[in-house]
Amino acid sequence: MKMALNIRTGFLYVSFSILFFSSLYHLLLPINSISPNLLRRSSPSNPHFYIPNPHLQPYVDNNLVTNEQEQDATTTIATVTTQPPCHQQITQEESKNSVRINADRTIEFEPQIPHNRIEIEGTVLSNATITGQADCENFVSEAIDDSRNYSVCVSPKVESSITSVSVLFPSWEAVVIVSSENGDDDKNYTSYFCLFDTNEISPARFSGTLPDPDRKTFTCELPKRVRRRLPFRQPVLTKTPDQDEVKYDRLLSHSPELLRWNFIVYDVIETENDVVLLSKGINKRQGINRSPTEFKCVFGDDVVDGVRTSVTSSLQEVFRCQRPDLTAFSQNPIKTSLLILQTNQLLPSIAYYTPQRKIATSSGAKPLLCACTMVYNVAKFLKEWVIYHSKIGVDKFIFYDNGSDDDLGKVVNLLKSRGYDIETRFWLWPKTQEAGFSHAALLAKGSCHWMMYIDIDEFVYSPLWASSQPSKLLLPSLLPTYPHGQLIIKCYEFGPSNQVKHPSMGVTQGYNCRKETENRHKSIVLLDAIHESLLNVIHHFKLKDGYKSKKMGLETMVVNHYKFQAWPEFKAKFRRRVSAYVVDWTRSVNLQSNDRTPGLGYRAVEPEGWVEMFCEVYDNRLKDLTSRWFMMVDERSEFRMAWQI
């Protein structure tokens, strides 16, 4: 008993001793860690200040206080320099405010009353926007001799940085979105770079322009060091690759986090009766959708000042909202988002509502049949696909460009110059096939009657056309009448057919061996018959009450799907699957999915015997038909297909 009492007494003595010396250490630490430079400049008229929590008080008087995010417990010094008006002459020492971040996370600084107050709008170094300064000559940051000391000159205008917001996409890509108001007049989009918080530079590739409002987008790859550094910070878009010209150093750690692509509102459309939002991160699984009563649509920059309306439909990535009363708003466009009521959480948004953005209607007679597809780097396939389907009755083609960087634009312009009706929509959003098809169904309703949803490697064909001549009436003659509002067409999947590269005469001539049984289906749908929810499951839609689908027999209509092409073409499918609910092939999950290639696994490695795989039946019907319709003799007396010219 006595021994136990002695042990307890000894334990308490040691504990109190540790507590006493720890407290004494923390009380003395700020004084002991003051740098000699700061001590020399101390004076009764220029005292030191200590702020216990830098996150709670980012500004004191007129001094900009910076919270350095250090990975170790050492002390760093930042010297923030304010620039006086041009007509004033003051020394460098008079215009400096020395800021110190101590090891115990307190901030120490020597206030020098600046001649001009500097205010930073938004996040300091994500956009480097500064107000309240005269038009003075710009200057940039310079590092002083000590590697742990930084001198940052805050310029009234940083010419090399551009206001932007960035989103983290799959495959470690940052998409930088630049508003037209904050961009420049430079039309050469090849000289831009992303500067990350590790002071690493990555080339920024111009991707395209988002509409309503117009915003330029750039894509840059995250350096490997950035991928290992949490949180992921938004880069600065700059026109110079030289870090010495844009030296934000560790202050860049104050830029906001990258928005995440899997939790964001990314587009908005106004219809005659409501407003439709497209959003990721809510309904994550196919067939499982949250109730619309769990959300509100918010029009405005925040929940407090924004206008809320009810959500009437919540299916997949499509949310339909009641139209807002925006009489109190003077600005246009207006940021639009979704509010999760249970958590009072507002989804990040890059979508803007413009009341004048309504569904276009055709001034003349609407085309009977249009075709819509998602495209990415398909320039070499495009002419064959358009020329063939135009011959059998497709009047208009709508392409959702998923960020192509090949010659897609040139090929589209060539086809348009030859009289083909083609519309290309910039659609950078990854894994949004279902939402893209819903988007197309809404926007094309005023300009098309029927819409055919197939991929660029798929060709609609009827065995009944074996002896027919090409005609714009061939496909429309097979469209049904009420109560049928949708055709369901089965697919045959073709294999590599001993091809080792893209066939020069086109896929219909090069691939002629397929699997014996059909797999999956595609559709042609009457746009007026689509259900208000816009629900679709990979190429077919839910229909309104009173309509039904018609399944076509293989003897009447079929889709030749040239899925398993020569390996250099096929491996591109590993980049990313376009459906929101289909697993990318690079992931080792759901390996038995019908979307997968049997026996291929999840690595883009050509299997042995690929050129002969999936060859069970030779089928030359479409090959013979297209040869008869489109083969011609050129000036060199060589046989060529129409799409080769």
Secondary structure by P-SEA (a helix, b strand, c coil): caaaaaaaaaaaaaaaaaaaaaaaaaaacccccccaaaaaaccccbbbbbbcccccccccccbbbbbccccccbbbbbbbbbbccccccccccccbbbbbbccccbbbbbbccccbbbbbccccccccccccccccbbbbbbbcccccbbbbbbcccccccccbbbbbcccbbbbbbbcccccccccccccbbbbccccbbbbbcccccccccbbbbbbbbbcccccccccbbbbbbccccccccccccccccccccccccccccccccccccbbbbbbcccccccccccccccbbbbcccccccbbbbbbccccccbbbbccccccccccccbbbbbbcccccccccccbbbbccccbbbbccccccbbbbbbbcccccccaaaaaaaaaacccbbbbbccccccaaaaaaaaaaaaccbbbbbbccccccaaaaaaaaaaaacccccbbbbbcccbbbbbcccccccccccccccccccccccbbbbbbbbbcccccccccccccccccccccccccccccccccccccccccccccbbbbcccbbbbbbcccccccccccccccccccccccccccccccccccccccccccccccccccccccccccccccccccaaaaaaaaaccccccccccccccccc
